[in-house]
Amino acid sequence: MGRDTETTAIVNVGVARLAGKLTLALDEPDASSLHFSLVPGGEGSRLLAPDGTLRPDVVAPLLRYTAMEFRCVHTRVRRDGRLAFTGQLSITHVARELIPIAWNSGNNSQTYTDPETARDSATVTFVLSTPRAEFLTAYLQKNSELVVSATIHADDFPKLPGAILDSYWPAVVQDEHCEPSPASDGEKDYSGIICPGKAITTAASFRPARPWSKDYSGQPRHDAPPDGPVTILLHLQLSAHPVAGSP
């Protein structure tokens, strides 16, 4: 968030899981299409249907989070040769509030309100960063990764920046492989599920360091501007399915 560009953000707010379908018509790029859903890390199996769409009326066990869904309705090749997908970006923001209770020795558990769900949508354009449409065929013969992005200003989607900032974004793990923990001495040693893999964390952005003093508490984080703009950057790994228009 915080910079008017299609590829770079000043503050990396969160990393999320992505599911959906990108269809590239190489002979007729205007016939290409894009649909995706974006959900918090670790919640894909709960929130996503097998086709990558959001499951209706399903709530994740998170205190506050935002799920997104994009459906392309029009594709065109821009003057700079890049492929642009225009459609509806919908957001679903779910929030619970902590209910204050008087502490006593018999009950120290936390209680929350029922989840409140707010939905909104706006017209957004996602752009294939590289290559240009005319070079897609040659590019895909050597590469299986694509980057698609959109920069959305607060005036165009007023509720988007707040919904993203007012969310919990769990870490996303690449190459996640989960197995039960082996018990060395019966069930009492069981320690749950082990999921190794490389965690993708948000890239911190910092203000310039201040002169050190006895009350120095490290480099303060940038506060993301609540009015955006918001850049959504999609790193797409293409499957082995045939590409539309390919030989």
VENKAPE-V710179 format. One record per residue. N is the residue number from 0. RES is the residue in one letter. SS is DSSP state (a for helix, b for strand, c for the rest). OMEGA is omega in degrees with one decimal (999 if undefined). D_CENTER is the distance of its C-alpha to the mean C-alpha in Angstrom with 2 decimals. Layout:
((N:RES:SS:OMEGA:D_CENTER) (N:RES:SS:OMEGA:D_CENTER))
//
This chain:
((0:M:c:168.1:12.97) (1:G:c:176.6:16.69) (2:R:c:-175.9:17.81) (3:D:c:-178.6:18.72) (4:T:c:179.7:17.55) (5:E:c:-172.7:15.43) (6:T:c:-173.9:14.66) (7:T:c:176.6:14.88) (8:A:c:178.5:13.85) (9:I:c:-178.7:16.34) (10:V:c:177.2:14.16) (11:N:c:-173.0:10.96) (12:V:c:-176.4:9.62) (13:G:c:174.3:6.80) (14:V:c:-174.1:5.24) (15:A:b:175.4:3.36) (16:R:b:-177.6:5.56) (17:L:b:175.0:6.38) (18:A:b:179.3:9.89) (19:G:b:-175.2:12.37) (20:K:b:173.4:15.24) (21:L:b:178.1:16.24) (22:T:b:-179.2:20.00) (23:L:c:176.0:21.92) (24:A:c:-171.2:25.51) (25:L:c:-179.8:27.15) (26:D:c:-178.8:30.51) (27:E:c:-172.9:29.20) (28:P:a:-179.6:25.81) (29:D:a:179.1:25.88) (30:A:a:177.6:25.63) (31:S:c:-179.2:22.19) (32:S:b:-179.0:19.28) (33:L:b:171.7:15.52) (34:H:b:178.0:13.76) (35:F:b:171.4:10.30) (36:S:b:-177.4:8.41) (37:L:b:-175.8:4.84) (38:V:b:178.3:5.90) (39:P:b:179.7:6.62) (40:G:c:178.2:8.19) (41:G:c:-176.2:11.65) (42:E:c:-177.0:11.52) (43:G:a:-177.2:11.17) (44:S:a:-179.8:14.98) (45:R:a:-170.9:15.49) (46:L:a:-172.6:13.16) (47:L:b:171.4:13.19) (48:A:c:-178.9:16.50) (49:P:c:-179.6:17.86) (50:D:c:177.3:17.28) (51:G:c:177.4:13.49) (52:T:c:177.7:14.00) (53:L:b:175.3:13.29) (54:R:c:-179.4:16.40) (55:P:c:173.0:18.42) (56:D:c:174.2:19.54) (57:V:c:-176.6:17.79) (58:V:c:177.6:16.70) (59:A:c:179.9:14.95) (60:P:c:177.6:17.19) (61:L:c:-177.1:15.21) (62:L:c:-179.6:16.98) (63:R:b:179.8:14.42) (64:Y:b:178.1:10.87) (65:T:b:172.8:9.00) (66:A:b:-177.5:7.94) (67:M:b:175.4:7.84) (68:E:b:-179.7:10.13) (69:F:b:176.0:11.78) (70:R:b:-179.7:15.36) (71:C:b:175.7:17.38) (72:V:b:-179.2:20.95) (73:H:b:178.4:22.38) (74:T:b:179.5:22.14) (75:R:b:173.2:24.34) (76:V:b:-178.7:25.26) (77:R:c:179.7:25.32) (78:R:c:178.9:28.40) (79:D:c:177.0:26.85) (80:G:c:-179.2:26.39) (81:R:c:-179.2:22.60) (82:L:b:-177.2:21.14) (83:A:b:179.4:19.44) (84:F:b:180.0:17.73) (85:T:b:-179.4:18.35) (86:G:b:-178.0:17.43) (87:Q:b:171.2:16.13) (88:L:b:-179.1:12.66) (89:S:b:177.4:12.92) (90:I:b:174.3:11.38) (91:T:b:-177.9:12.67) (92:H:b:-178.5:13.18) (93:V:b:-177.5:15.14) (94:A:b:171.1:17.36) (95:R:c:178.5:20.38) (96:E:c:176.9:23.08) (97:L:b:178.0:25.37) (98:I:b:179.3:28.95) (99:P:c:175.9:31.47) (100:I:c:179.1:34.31) (101:A:c:-177.7:37.48) (102:W:c:169.9:37.51) (103:N:b:-173.5:40.20) (104:S:c:-176.8:41.10) (105:G:c:-176.9:40.51) (106:N:b:177.5:36.93) (107:N:c:179.0:34.22) (108:S:c:179.6:31.18) (109:Q:c:180.0:28.49) (110:T:b:-176.6:28.24) (111:Y:b:175.3:25.46) (112:T:c:172.3:25.64) (113:D:c:-178.2:24.41) (114:P:c:173.6:20.81) (115:E:b:-175.5:20.68) (116:T:b:176.7:18.30) (117:A:b:-178.8:17.81) (118:R:b:177.1:16.61) (119:D:b:179.7:16.66) (120:S:b:178.0:16.06) (121:A:b:177.2:17.07) (122:T:b:-174.8:17.90) (123:V:b:176.9:15.53) (124:T:b:173.8:16.25) (125:F:b:-174.2:14.08) (126:V:b:173.5:16.29) (127:L:b:-171.7:16.88) (128:S:b:-179.8:17.47) (129:T:b:1.3:20.10) (130:P:c:172.0:22.59) (131:R:c:-173.3:24.52) (132:A:a:-176.4:25.19) (133:E:a:-178.6:28.72) (134:F:a:-175.7:27.69) (135:L:a:-177.0:25.11) (136:T:a:-179.9:27.70) (137:A:a:-178.5:28.87) (138:Y:a:-174.8:25.42) (139:L:a:175.2:24.25) (140:Q:c:-177.9:27.50) (141:K:c:-174.7:26.47) (142:N:c:177.0:22.66) (143:S:c:-179.3:19.99) (144:E:b:177.5:16.88) (145:L:b:176.9:15.67) (146:V:b:178.0:13.45) (147:V:b:-176.4:12.50) (148:S:b:174.8:11.60) (149:A:b:173.0:12.43) (150:T:b:-171.4:13.86) (151:I:b:179.8:14.48) (152:H:b:-176.6:17.40) (153:A:c:179.3:18.06) (154:D:c:-178.8:21.17) (155:D:c:180.0:19.38) (156:F:c:-170.6:16.83) (157:P:c:-174.6:18.37) (158:K:c:-176.4:16.32) (159:L:a:-177.5:12.81) (160:P:a:-179.6:13.27) (161:G:a:179.8:14.82) (162:A:a:179.5:12.37) (163:I:a:-178.8:9.55) (164:L:a:-178.7:12.33) (165:D:c:-176.9:13.87) (166:S:c:173.4:11.28) (167:Y:c:-177.8:11.31) (168:W:c:179.1:8.47) (169:P:c:177.9:10.37) (170:A:c:176.2:10.83) (171:V:b:-177.8:9.67) (172:V:b:174.9:12.99) (173:Q:b:176.3:13.98) (174:D:b:-178.7:17.10) (175:E:b:178.5:17.14) (176:H:b:-173.3:20.63) (177:C:b:176.5:21.79) (178:E:b:175.9:25.52) (179:P:b:178.0:27.82) (180:S:c:179.5:29.47) (181:P:c:178.4:33.10) (182:A:c:-177.0:35.70) (183:S:c:-176.3:38.55) (184:D:c:178.9:40.99) (185:G:c:-174.7:40.23) (186:E:a:-177.5:37.51) (187:K:a:179.5:37.93) (188:D:a:-177.3:36.15) (189:Y:c:-175.7:33.07) (190:S:c:173.6:29.97) (191:G:c:-175.9:27.19) (192:I:b:177.1:24.57) (193:I:b:-178.2:23.94) (194:C:b:177.7:20.64) (195:P:b:178.9:21.10) (196:G:b:-179.2:18.61) (197:K:b:179.8:17.01) (198:A:b:176.4:14.46) (199:I:b:-179.4:11.79) (200:T:c:178.5:12.05) (201:T:c:179.4:11.24) (202:A:c:-176.5:14.00) (203:A:c:172.9:16.42) (204:S:c:-172.9:18.30) (205:F:b:169.6:21.82) (206:R:c:175.7:24.70) (207:P:c:-177.7:27.94) (208:A:c:176.7:29.75) (209:R:c:176.2:32.55) (210:P:c:-176.7:36.01) (211:W:c:174.9:36.26) (212:S:c:-175.8:38.19) (213:K:c:178.6:38.93) (214:D:c:-179.5:36.17) (215:Y:c:-176.4:33.53) (216:S:c:179.0:30.29) (217:G:c:-178.2:28.23) (218:Q:c:-178.5:26.07) (219:P:c:177.4:24.35) (220:R:b:170.3:20.68) (221:H:c:170.2:20.03) (222:D:c:179.0:19.29) (223:A:c:-179.6:16.48) (224:P:c:-175.6:18.38) (225:P:c:-179.8:17.85) (226:D:c:176.1:18.64) (227:G:b:-0.9:15.99) (228:P:b:180.0:15.67) (229:V:b:174.0:11.88) (230:T:b:175.6:10.67) (231:I:b:-174.4:7.53) (232:L:b:-177.7:8.18) (233:L:b:173.9:7.90) (234:H:b:-173.0:10.07) (235:L:b:174.8:11.94) (236:Q:b:-175.5:14.62) (237:L:c:177.4:17.33) (238:S:c:-177.8:19.39) (239:A:c:-179.5:23.17) (240:H:c:179.4:23.86) (241:P:c:179.5:26.20) (242:V:c:-178.9:24.88) (243:A:c:178.6:26.39) (244:G:c:-179.9:29.37) (245:S:c:-179.6:29.81) (246:P:c:999:33.33))
//
